[in-house]
Amino acid sequence: MKLALKAGIAALALFSAAPASAALTVVSPCDATRTNPDAVACAGYYDGNLLNNADIGDINAALDVLGGGSFEDVIWSDIEDTKAFFDESGGVLTFDTALIGQQILGIHFGGAGEFQNSVTVFYLFDFASPTTSITLNQNGFSDAVLIGGAVPEPATWAMMLLGFGAIGFAMRRHRRELMPQVA
């Protein structure tokens, strides 16, 4: 009983000591159809540049909004180097290599275009075929990051579970063949 009480107090102290991330301020609602090709979903436009490593908690909070509250937290060192992956010219964001499947792009726009201050938006794309660029249809591009870890499609989960089931069945069958029969 004492051990359970100590564990509960320790857990409470740990969670209450964790710093709270500042609330994100949405300057304007985003539109998933603004880019070409259209995004599946978007979150933002958030006030400021969230892509400058000011607070990774803000990026994770924005991804939770984009993913419906259950997106896996990212670490800044995992996404920082992806800034070099993009080139922008004339409102077209070009990728160094083609992207396919579900991809999340975090894009920062400086104080140019329709926003007087800098804003950050997160787009979820589902590229059906290899895609090397998107049209932003907005001025003021500053930088972008590619965020991995998008939730796999249901068909991917089904294939993975089927594979694990087949491996388990094969291992169980193989083990039964090796067991000696005692009479």
N, C-alpha and C positions, 0 to 999 in steps of 0.2 A: 504494500500500500504506500509506504514512504517513497519507494523508488518511483512509482507512478506519479506521485505528487511532485517529486523533484523534477521528473522529466517534463511534466506539464508546465511547471514554473519556468524551467529553462527554455522551453519552446516559446512560451509567452514573451519572455525577455528577449529572445532572439528576434522574433517578428516585430516587436514594438521598437527595437533598436535599429531596425533597417530604415535607411533614409527614404522618405517618400519623394517620388518624382513630382516635379511641378506639373500642374494641370496644363494640358496642351490647349492652346487657343486656336480655334478654327476661325480664320479670317473670312473665308468664303467656302461654300460647299463645292466639292469637285464634281466633275462630269466625266464619267468613264468613256463617253463617246467623243471626247474632245480630241484625243489622239487618233492617228491613222496608222495602223489598224486600231480599232476600238479596244479598250481594255475591258476585262471582265468585271473589274471593280476598282474603286479608288478610295483613298482616305486623305483628307486634307481639304484645303490648303491650310497648313499650319503656319502660324506666325514664326518668322525667323528661319535660320539655317540649321536644321536638325542634323545635317550631314557633316558638321565640323567637329564631331566628337565632344560637343559640349556636355551632353548627357545621354548616354546610350539608353537609359530608361525611357526617354522621350521617344526614341525610335521604336523601342519594343512596345510602348503603349500605342503608338500609331499602327504598328503591325497587328496588334490585337484587335484594333478597330477594323482594319482591313480583313483580317482572317476570322472575324466573328467572335473574338475573345479567346482564342486558343492557339495563337501562333507561338511557335518555339522561340525563345529569346535568342537574339543574336549577340555576338561579341564584336566590338568595333574592329579589332585586329583582323577578323575574318572578312570584313567588307571594305575596309579602308583602301586596300590596293585595287579594288575594282573601279575606282575613280578614273584610272588610266585606260579603262576599257572603252570609253566613249569619246566620240568626236562630234561636235555640233557645228553646223553651217547652214545658214538660211532657214532655221527652224526645223531642220532634219537632224535627228540624233542617230548617228551611225555607230554600230557595234564592231569591235575588232574581229569577232568571229560570230557566225550565225547562231541565233538562239532558237530553241524549239521547246515546246511544252510550256508548263507553267513557270513564269518568271516574274519576280517582283523588282520593280525599278523605283528607287527613291530619287526624286528630281528636285533640285533647288533652283529657284528663280530669284535673281537679285532684284533690286528696286527699280526695275525697268518694265515696260509694258503696262498692263492694266493694274498692277499692284504697286503702291508707292513704297512699300517696305518689302523686305525679302520674305519669301514663303517657301514651304516645302510640301510636296505632294508625293504620295505613294500609289503606284499603279500595279495591279495584278493583271498580267497578260497571259493568254493561253495561245501560244503560236502553234497553229496546226502544221505549218511547214517551216523549214529553216528561214528565219527572218534576220536581215542584216541592218534594218533601220526602222525608225518610226518618225512620223511627222508630229511635232509637238503642237502646232497651231497656237503658239503662244510665244511672245518675246521675252527676253531677259534670262535665258538659260545661263546658269552659273556652273553647276556640276551635278553629277549623278552617281549613284552606287547601284550595283546589282546585288540583290539579297537572295541567297539561296534558301533552301529548306521549305519551298512551297509544299502544301499538302498534296500528296499523290492522288490521282484520280481513283475512283472506286474500282475500275477495271485493274489498275495496278495492284491495289490491295488484294483483290480477288486472286490474281495470278500468284502473288507472293504467298498468300495463305494456302493455296492449292499446292505450291511447291514445297512448303514446309510440311504439309500433310503427307505428301508423297514420300518425302525423305523420312519422316517418322514411321510411316508404314513399312518402308523398305528396311529400316533399322530393326524394327520389331520382328519382322519376318525372318531376317537374317539371324537374330539372336535365338529365336526358337529352333532354327535348324541346327545350331551349334550345341544346344543343351542335350546332354545324354539322357537316354530313356532308362529309367530305373523300374524294374518289374518286381 
